[in-house]
Structure formats: structure tokens, C-alpha cells
Amino acid sequence: MNLNLKSLSCLGLGLLGAMGAMAVKKEKPNILYFLIDDMGWTDTGYQGSKFYETPNIDKLAQEGVKFTNAYVSHPRCLPSRYSIITGKYPARDWVPGSNEKQLKGGETTLAVPFKEAGYSTYFTGKWHLASNESLPEDQGFEINIGGGHAGAPTSYFYPYNVRKSGKPGKERPIHGLDDGVEGEYLTDRLTDETIQYLKKQHEETPDKPFLAYVSHYAVHTPFQAKEEYVKKFRKKLKTMHYDGPEYISEGTGQRKMRQDNAVYAAMIYSMDESLGRLVKTLKELGEYDNTIIILFSDNGGLSNRGTNQRQLATTNTPLKAGKGHLYEGGIREPMLVRWPGVTKAGTETDAVIIGSDFFPTMLDMAGLPLHPEAHLDGESFVWALKNKANPNPDRAFFWHSPTGRPHSTGDSNCSAVRQGDYKLMEFFDQGRVELYNVKEDISEANNLSEEMPKKTAEMLETLHNWKKEIDAFKKVKKDKSKKKGKGKGKKGKKVHCH
């Protein structure tokens, strides 16, 4: 056989490519935690959306396990993320409601035991928990790109954090993204950074497992997307037909009843594209079948508004309400897990889990010791991934939201508990309760509190005992006694929780 130099070169490149795709056997699995901001329960194709397009998420759903009862620990960004990273209910440390640091330095947060166990630990995107001593690099992440104080970018197009009003100065900085190409899109940039990390980590330490926490700012406001995708969905919108009203009155405001925001759809499309690019990179590196992928959203979609006229993103129908509310639309989230060699493709579980559970679950997946003194409220749900019996079937799940925003998102101060099929909500400032069987009544249309007084009293007692145990109101009371202006930025805006 005659081979010229060009043929040898092509053969060599082919061999190198094949070698690059060969999986390196590791003692521990890699973990890619893919967190989306403000994406609602029905904002994906696999959950039934006819307008949004999420082919990569849908593919992950086909290959992994779909959770139908996955909850966040709070219906807003900062407290929800606090719970994920600490394994605690945010109310345990009075988040929200505290004017102190949202995350104390020196806590044993999720990344710390992974780093101590020899994992490469990487964070990119929205952190939103920052103080002077609680940036991601202070909490166990060796690499932090983009994580700081900011709860949202000023713009999704570079430069991301420069004021658009023409006034001097910057918004809260998005660390590590000061350099960029004019007009580059933030979702793409975070994906590019993660791909560079994955390739470098594979090249330099191929036998070392990684924990990559990819925490997108998308699809949080402002509504901004790449023009070619916006055009795509505006064109698609012309083919859509909607029955019923665009908005309905609900409590103190309005709820959007349609998925018809073309810019928001384009943002979802870019975010889905990000997942696809990361999966492609893992496959090219031969790491895909070494990598656990977890996909989650930090709270429900922005569907409700109070007395203002803010633009809304989506509807969470059939779930009631959305971001900010303790109804299902604010706290029940899309969630997928693909664990090679463990989970069965295309399966579904009705196991109830909550945001604080990720910390112990990820340790359990990696075969690392649990830290019960740290993740006080989290419990591993590996049993659900292995299709085993629930070891704690009587477990109660709690929420406490003491900083309602009736003007912004239309929600009121509320606490809630779910135990079994029932969920009780206490609007403690208003002296009223609501009880729902959320298994049979996912839309929370039938309040059973008067029909089932005994069940209502039992669950209300459980909720009150929990709030007393964690001293849920102590810090809020302190805040009310503080001088006017404390805990606010220079413009008088609250600095906690978007």
C-alpha cells in the first residue's frame, strides 16, 4: 500500500481523534450541574411546550430520568441558590429577610468536600451569594468565571455590566468577564469558557474527576436574545393559535396564560444550545459516559405581576402562578438526571425532592462521605435514581417566604409544607390557610382546608413547629427595627434576592 505524506497526516489526525474520544476510566464520576435561571416547569419540549424549542434538553430527557415532583427551596433566585449550595433551607439562616451576608465565609458548601476528595472544581455564571468572603473561589471552587454579586446582567451582550443609562460606573460586576468581543452573547460566552475548561482539564489531568457547576444567567430578565433566533420565533409565533384570555386576574395581580414571548423563546433556545455544545464536547473527549448530568431551574417561570405592568416571560399552566409564589408554578421545576450505568433511559419518577437535597445526593453519587452537619436539611435521593423504595416516605418539605412582593410579582408573605400528597399554605399576615391535594389537583384549584379541618390542623401544626424550630421570624423582626435605609444600595434598592 502506498501512502503519501498527506495520507499519513490524515491518518495521524484520525488516530489522534480516535484516541481523544477514548474514555479514560476514573475511580469517581464527573458531575455536570446545569442550572437554569427562572425557567418554568413547562418551558421545554419534553414537558409539552408547543412554542419553545429545546431539542438538547429533550434528548437528555430521553436518556435520563425525569422528575415530576422536583421543588426549589424558595421561589426566588438568591434563597433557592443558597439552599442548593448549602444543603439547608434558606429560612434556617433567615434568607431572605436578612441584611447580613447571604452566605457566610468558611461554610462547608457543596464544592468543598469534592475539592478535598481530589476533584477539579469549576464554577461559571450566576452566583448571587457574594460577600467579601463568599465568592465561589472562597467556597471550594478552584475556578470561578462570572460568579459574583450580580443577580442579572445589565445586558446579555458584551460588555455585560456597563450601565446603559449613560451614567458613569458599573453595575454589580460579573467577575472574570471584563474582556470580551463587542456583541458576544453571555450564554455563549459561559459555554465557551466551560468548553475550554473541560478540554484543558482533560488534557492536563485526564484521570482526575471534575465537578462543573454551570449556572446560567439565562433565562432571567432582561429579555435579550440573538436576533436570528428572535426572528425565528417571531415567524413561528405567526403560526400559533391560542384559545382563552392572554391574562387572568389572580390574587393581587395578573397571570400570563400564553407562551408567546419570542425573545424569551430565543433565550431558551440559546440556553438549550449551550447544553448541546457541552454534551458534544464531553463526547469528543470520551467523557460523556463518565459524566453525571443534572439539569434544574432555580425557581418558576416569570408569569405573574402585581400592580405594575412589567413584561412577563411565560406561563406555567397547568401549574398555578409562578416566580415569587409558593403555589406550584413558583416552586415545582423541570429536572433531569443522567447517570451512566445507573439510571435507565427514558424513565420517570414521582419522587418528591427539594433544592437542599442536591448537596448530599451528589456526594452520594460520587461515593464520598456525607456531611450531615453541613447539609442539615438535605437528604440523598439516590434511592430514586436507582428505582428503590423511599427510605423516608413520611418526610415533610417546607418553604418560608417572608418578603412578598405584591407590586412586582403579586405574591404575599407565605409559608408552606408538603407531606405526602398534601400541601398546606399559610398566608400568615392574612390569617388564612389553603390546603391542596397536589397529586390529584396539580393546578391547586380546589382548596380543601374547610372540607378537611383535621388534616389542615395537623399540617398547620407541623409547619408551625418547623418555623419555631428554625426561628424563622427572628431576623425579620430585627430588620423591622433597624433604621430606615439599612440594607439598601445607594439608590435605595434592596440588595437581597432578585
N, C-alpha and C positions, 0 to 999 in steps of 0.2 A: 504494500500500500504506500502510495506516495503522498506525503503531507508537506505542503509549503508552509512558510512562516506564518501566513495569515491563518491557515487552518489550525496550526499549533496554537496560535494566540487565542483563537475562538474556543478551541478545546480546553485550553487552560482556564479561560474565563468561565466556561461552563462547569468545569470541575470545582472551581472556587465557589461558584454559585451554589452548586450541589452541596459542597461542604458547609457553606454558610447556612443552608437550610436543614442540616443535620442537627437534631435535638441533642443538647448536652444534658445528660442525666444529672439532676440535682437531688440532694437529700431532702430539700424543702421546696414547696411550690412557690412560684412567683404569685403576686397578687396585684391586679389592676383594679383599683376602686374608681369607678367613673361616676362622678356626682354632677347632676344637672341642677340648675338653679330655677326654681319656680315652674317646673314642668308638671302639668296636671295629669291625673290618673288616666284620662282618655286622650292624651295628646300624642299617641303613637298609632301606627297602623295595626299592630297586633292587638291593641285594645279597642279597635273599631273605628278610628278616625277615618273619614272619607276625604278629608281635605288635606291634612298634614301627610307628609311622606317620610317614612323612617325605615328604609329598606335594611339598613345595617342593624338597627335595634330589633327589627322583626326577625332577622336571621339569627341574632343572639337568642331570641325567644324560642326559635325552633331548635336550637342546640342546647338550651339550658332549661332551668326551672323557672316558671312564672309564679310569683307570689301574688295572691289576690287579696290578702289581708295584711299588707305591709304599711306600717304607720311611721310618721315622723313623731318626734317628742314634743314638737311645738309647731304651730302653723306659720312661723316666720323664720327668716334666714338665720340670723345670728344664734338664737337659742337652739334651733334644730342642729346646726353645725357644732355647737358647743356639746350637745348630747352625743353626737356621733364620735367626736374626738376624745371625749372623757369617759363615755360609758355611764353617764349619770343623767338623771332627769334635770333639765335646766333649773327647775324651781328649787332644787336642793341647794343651789348657790344663788338663788334669787335673780336668775336670768330669765326673762327680762325683769326690770324693776329696780335694778341696782345701778348706782352711779359709780361704783368701783370698777376695777379692771374686770373685763368679761372672762378672762382666763388667767389664772394665777401662774406665775412662773414656777417651775420646779415640779409641777404636777406630773404624775405618771400617765401621760396621754398615749393614744393608740400607737404612735410610731416608736415610742421609747423601748418597749420590750423587743420589737423587731430589730431595731438598731443594735441592742445589746446582744441579740442572738446571731448577729453577723449578717443581717440583711442590709442591702443597699436601700436607703430610704429617700424617696423623692416626692416633692410636693410642687404642684403648679396650679395657679388660678386663684380663686376667691378663698381667702382665709377668714376675714371679717371678725377675728377674735383677738386682734392685736392690742397689746400694751407695750410698754418699753421692754418687757421681759417675756413676751409670749408670742413672738413671731414663730413661724414653722421651724426655723433652724434652732430655736430655743426649746422646741418640744419634740425632738427626736428625729426631725427630718434633716438629712445631711445636705440636701439641695432644696432651695426654695426659689421658684421663679414665678413672680407675680402675686405672691401672697402677702397681704399686709392689712392695713386698716380699711381699705376701700370695700364697700358693700356692693358697688356697681361702678362701671367705668363712666366717665363723663361722655366718652364716645367709644364705640366699638371699632372705630377706625383710627389708626395711629396719626398723631400722638393721642394716647388713650386718656390721659388725666389732666390735660390742659384745659383751663376754663374756656368755654365757648362764648362767654358773655363779653369778652374783650377786657375784662378786669384783670389786673396783674395777679400772679401767683398760680398755684396749682390746687386741684382737689386733693383728697387723701391719696397718697402715691400708690401706684401699682408697682411694687418693688421688682427690680430686675428687668423691666421692660422700658427703660428710658431710651434705649436705642432701638430704632426700627426703620422701616421703609414707609414713607408717607402713603397713607391709604391702606396699609395692610390691615387685615381683619383679625380682631382679637382671638376669636375662636380658632382660626387657622394658626395664629402665632403660638398659642399654647400647645396646639397639636404638634407643630414643627419642633418646639422645644422638647416635647416629650419623646418624639421620634429620635431626635439627636441623643437624648439621654439613653434610650433603650439600645441604640446602636453602640454607643460608647461603652455602656455597661457590659454589653455582650462581648465586645471586642477585648476589653481590658480585664474583666473578671467573669468569664463565661460560666464558671461553676458557682458563682455567688448569686443567691436568690435576691429578688427585689420586691419592695413594696412601692408601687407607684400610685399616688393619690392625685388623680386628675380631677380638679374641682372647677368646673367651668363657671364663668360669669353668666354665660347664656343659660337660659333664655330670659333672664331678668331684664327689666327696663334699663335703659331707653330702648325703644323699638327701632333697631337699626340692622340692616342686613345688606348683603351684596346685591347690587342692582339686578344682575342677571337672574338671581333667584327670586327677587321680588317680582320681576316681570313674569317669571314662570308661574307664580301662584296668583298673580292678578289675572292672568289669562285663564288659569284653571277656575278661578272664582266665578268667571262669567258662565261657566258650565254648571255651576252648583245651584241647587234649588233647596230652599229652606221653608218649612212649614212653621206656623206659630210666630209669636212675637220675638223681636230681637232682644228685648229686655223684659224682665218681670220685676215687680216690686217685692222686696223681701226684707222684713225687719226694718232697719234704719236706712236702707238704700235700694240699689238695683242689682240684679244678677244678669249677666250676659248669658244668652241661651244659644249662641251660634259660634261655631269655629269658622270665622270668616276674615281674620286679620292676616292679609297676605304678607306683611313684613314679619310678623311673628312666625308664620309658617316657614318663611325663608330662614329665620334664625334657627328653628328646629331642624331644618334640612341641613344647615351647616354643622350644627352640633352632631347630628347623626353621621354626617360625612366624617367628622373627627373620629368617632368610634370606628368607622370602617377603615380609616387610614391606620389607626393603631393596631387593629386586628391584622391588617395586611402586613404591617411591619413585624409583628410577632411571628407570623407565618414565615416570612422571609428569613427571619433569624433562627427559625426552628424552635421558637419558644412558645408557640401557641398552645401546645398540649402540655406544657409545663406551667401554664398560667391560669389561675383562677380569675374570672372576670365578674365583678359585681357592679350592677347598674342601679342607680337610685336617684330620686329627686329630693330636694331639701324641704319642700312644702308644696301645697297645692297650687294649681294654676291661678293667675290673677283674673278672677271672674266677677268680683263684686266691688262696688263702690258705694260710698256713703253719700254725704250731701254735696260732695264735689262732683265734677264732671270729667274725671280722669279717663283717659282711653284705657280700655280693658283688652286683655290678651286673648282670652279663650273662654270656653265653658267646660265645666267638669261633669256635666249631665251624663249619666243619671245621678251622680253624687250631688248633694246639696252644698251650695256656697263654694268657697274657695279660699285662697290665701288669707290668713288672718283669723279665720273662723275655726272653731272646734267641731263643726259639722264635718262629715266625711270628706267633702270636697277640699277642705283645708289641710287634712292630715293623712288621708289614705293615698298612697303613692305607687307609681309603676316601679316594679322591682324585678330584676332578673339576676340569676346566678348560674354561671357555667363553671363547673369544677371537673376538669378532665379525669376520667377514671372513677368518678364518684356519682355525679348527677346523671340522670337519664334524660336524653334529649327529648324536648317537646312535652315535658311533664308540667303539671300544675299542682300547687299546694295551697290549701286554705289556712295554713298555719299562721297564727297571729304573731307578728314580730314588731319591734319598735326600734327607733334610731339608736338607742343606747345599747342595743344587742350586737351591733357590728364589731365593737371592740373585742369582747370575749369570743365571738364567733370566728373572727379572723385569726386570733391566737390559736383557737381550737383547730381550725383548718390546717394551720402550719405546724401543728404538733408542739406548740410552745406552751409553757405553763400559764395558767390563768392568773389574773391579778385582782382577786375579788375586793381587796381593799381600795383599789382604784376604780374599776368599773362597777360601782356599788349597785347600780340598778339594771345593768345589762345581764342577759343570760344567753348562752350559746344556742343557736338554732341549727347546729349541725345535724341534730336528730331529724329535722325536717328535710334537709338536703339528702340524707340517707334513707328517707322514707321510713323512719322508725316512729314508735309511739312517743307522744309528747310526755316528757318526764314531769311536767308541772302543768297539768290541764286546768287547774283552778287559779292560775296566775291572773292577777289584776293588772291593768295597764292604766297609767294616769297621765293627765295633762293639766296644766295650770297656766292661764293666760290673763295676768292682772293688769295689762296695759293695752286695753282695747282701743281701736281707732275708728270710732263711728263716723268720723268725717271722711277718712281716707278709704278704708275697705269695708266699712259698715258693720264691723264686729263690736261686740260688747265684752266686758270682763266676764270670764267664764272659767270653770274648772270642769273636768270630765273624768270618767272612769269607764273602762270596758272590761267586763268579765264574762267569759263565755260568749253567748250570742247577744248579750245586752250591753247597751251603752247609756249611761246617765250623764246629763249635762246640767250643771248648776250655774245659773246666772246670779252670782252671789250678791251683786249690788242691787238686783231687781227682786230678789226674794222668790225666784221661781225655778222649777226644775223641769226637765224633759227626759223621757225615757223611751228608748227605741230598741227594737229587735233588729239589729243591723244585718243579721244574716237573711231574714225574711223581707226586711224593709230597708234596702240599701239606700233609698232616696230619703229616708227619715221623714216620711210623710205622715206617719201615724204615731202621735205622742201617746204612750201607754201609761203615763205617770198616774193619772186618776183611775184608770182601769186596773192597774196593778200596784196598789198602795204599799203592800208588804214588800214587794221587790224593790220599789222605789226607796222605801225607808232603809232597807238593808244596804243597797248600793250607796245611798247618801251617807250612811254611817261609815262605810268603807272609805269613801272619798274624804270625809272629814277627819277620820283617823290618820289617813296618809298626810293630809295637809298639816295636821298638828305635829306628826312625827318629824317632818322635814322643816317645820317652822316657816311655812310658805309665805306668810304675810309680814314677817318681822321686818325685812329690809324695805318693803314698800312703805310701811308705816314710818320708818326712819326718813325715807326720801321726802315724804309729805311735810315733814317738819323742817326740812332744810331751807335755807334762804333762797329766794327767787333767783333763778339764773344758774344755779348749780347744776352741773351735769349737762350743760349745753355748750354748743360751739359758739364761735364769735358772732354768728348770725342768729343765735338763739334757737338753732335747730337741735333736737335731741340727737345724741351721738350713738345711742344704742339701737340696734336692730332695724334693718330695712324691712 
